[in-house]
């Protein structure tokens, strides 16, 4: 039985043996790390339902793992594959996309979902190195009363994101720490869990799997990430 299956009883999507936190578009990213992300992308893409406007949520079990680099690199690879991609930071508790891409502190995801008629296209920003990769920062950071799911514009924002992209990839809040990813699960086509062996407790990983099962999340698998500091 694979490590991920022993931990979560869930299919292993792939493993990043040396998670440096670097984007694969960075010239300093090691070749073996880039290759691991490319294999992960192929595995996740194969597992997802085919078709336009597919939405993928990538989240960690808890604070012991990070899903940001994984989500960003999946978005880069999809864009390089010719798809129109929107990468969304949907974790208001620990935003990462703004710093990774040096996005200005402007209106973002959490601001848009609070509106009844959000202007999504005007908020998207282009990645400098990939014209078909669009970015949506988190916006106003901090907890949203009642969670993301209670925001009036959530469904409309996702609908409009799908209308401008072939694939929407979302960085979700840790599953066991906040309810926000649970709110998003019924609205996406696939969910991937990031787990760090030796740091993510096995019982916590299983609890995360149980929580996802309760909301009928479209689970695709686990990606094992070993952090290199």
HUSUL-V433665 format. One record per pair of residues at least 12 apart in sequence whose ideal C-beta (glycine too) atoms are under 8 Angstrom apart, sorted by the first residue. I is the first residue (numbers start at 1). J is the second residue. Records with the same first field share a line. If there is no record, write none. Layout:
BEGIN
I: J + J
END
This chain:
BEGIN
3: 197 + 224
4: 195 + 221 + 222 + 224
6: 202
7: 195 + 197 + 200 + 202 + 205 + 206 + 222
8: 193 + 195 + 205 + 206 + 208 + 209 + 222
9: 206 + 209
10: 193 + 209 + 219 + 221 + 222
11: 47 + 220 + 221 + 222
12: 221 + 222 + 224
13: 40 + 43 + 44 + 47 + 192 + 220 + 221 + 222 + 223
14: 36 + 39 + 40 + 43 + 44 + 221 + 223 + 224
15: 36 + 40 + 223 + 224 + 225 + 226
16: 33 + 36 + 37 + 40 + 70 + 223 + 224 + 225 + 226
17: 32 + 36 + 226
18: 30 + 32 + 33 + 36 + 226 + 228
19: 33 + 66 + 69 + 70 + 196 + 225 + 226 + 227 + 228
20: 33 + 69 + 228
21: 66 + 69 + 227 + 228
22: 69
23: 69 + 72 + 73 + 76 + 100
24: 37 + 38 + 73 + 76 + 77
25: 76 + 129 + 130
37: 70 + 73 + 74 + 77
38: 77
40: 70 + 73 + 74 + 223
41: 73 + 74 + 77 + 78
43: 221
44: 56 + 74 + 190 + 192 + 220 + 221 + 223
45: 78
47: 190 + 220 + 221
48: 189 + 190 + 220
49: 189 + 190
52: 166
53: 162 + 163 + 165 + 166 + 167 + 168
54: 166 + 167 + 168 + 189 + 190
55: 158 + 161 + 162 + 167 + 168 + 169 + 170 + 187 + 188 + 189 + 190
56: 74 + 167 + 168 + 169 + 170 + 188 + 189 + 190 + 191 + 192 + 220
57: 90 + 170 + 172 + 181 + 184 + 185 + 188 + 190 + 191 + 192
58: 70 + 71 + 74 + 169 + 170 + 171 + 172 + 191 + 192 + 194
59: 171 + 172 + 173 + 174 + 175 + 181 + 191 + 192 + 193 + 194
60: 174 + 175 + 193 + 194 + 195 + 200
61: 174 + 175 + 176 + 193 + 194 + 195 + 200 + 204 + 205 + 208
62: 174 + 175 + 176 + 177 + 200 + 204 + 208
63: 94 + 174 + 177
64: 196 + 199 + 200 + 201 + 204
65: 174 + 194 + 195 + 196 + 199 + 200 + 225
66: 96 + 194 + 225 + 227
67: 171 + 172 + 192 + 194
68: 96 + 97 + 100 + 171
69: 225
70: 192 + 194 + 223 + 225
71: 87 + 169 + 170 + 171
72: 87 + 97 + 100 + 171
74: 169
75: 87 + 133 + 167 + 169
76: 130 + 133
78: 166 + 167 + 169
79: 127 + 130 + 132 + 133
80: 130
82: 132
83: 132 + 165 + 166 + 167
84: 132 + 134 + 164 + 165 + 166 + 167
85: 132 + 133 + 134 + 165 + 166 + 167 + 168 + 169
86: 124 + 134 + 135 + 136 + 161 + 164 + 165 + 167 + 168 + 169
87: 127 + 133 + 134 + 135 + 136 + 169 + 171
88: 109 + 136 + 161 + 168 + 169 + 170 + 171
89: 108 + 109 + 136 + 137 + 138 + 171
90: 109 + 138 + 148 + 170 + 171 + 172 + 173 + 180 + 181 + 184
91: 138 + 171 + 172 + 173 + 174 + 178 + 180
92: 109 + 110 + 138 + 139 + 140 + 141 + 142 + 143 + 144 + 148 + 173 + 180
93: 141 + 142 + 143 + 173 + 177 + 178 + 180
94: 173
95: 137 + 138 + 141
96: 171
97: 135 + 136 + 137 + 138 + 171
98: 137 + 138
101: 125 + 127 + 135
103: 125 + 135 + 137
106: 123 + 137 + 139
107: 123 + 139
108: 123 + 136 + 137 + 138 + 139 + 140
109: 136 + 137 + 138 + 139 + 157
110: 138 + 139 + 140 + 141 + 144 + 148 + 151
111: 123 + 139 + 140
112: 136 + 139 + 153 + 157
113: 148 + 151 + 152 + 153 + 154 + 157
114: 144 + 151 + 152 + 153
115: 152 + 153
116: 152 + 153 + 156
117: 153 + 156
118: 153 + 156 + 157 + 160
120: 136 + 157 + 160 + 161 + 164
121: 160 + 164
123: 136
124: 136 + 164
125: 137
134: 164 + 165
136: 161
143: 178
144: 180
147: 178 + 179 + 180 + 182 + 183
148: 179 + 180 + 183 + 184
149: 179 + 180 + 182 + 183 + 184
150: 183
154: 183 + 187
155: 187
158: 187
170: 184 + 188
172: 184
175: 193 + 208 + 211 + 212
176: 204 + 207 + 208 + 211
182: 211 + 212 + 215 + 217
185: 212 + 215 + 216 + 217 + 218
186: 215 + 216 + 217
188: 218
189: 218
190: 218 + 219 + 220
191: 212 + 217 + 218 + 219 + 220
192: 220 + 221 + 222 + 223
193: 205 + 208 + 209 + 212 + 219 + 221 + 222 + 223
194: 222 + 223 + 225
195: 222 + 223 + 224 + 225
196: 224 + 225 + 226 + 227
197: 224 + 226
198: 226
199: 227
205: 222
END
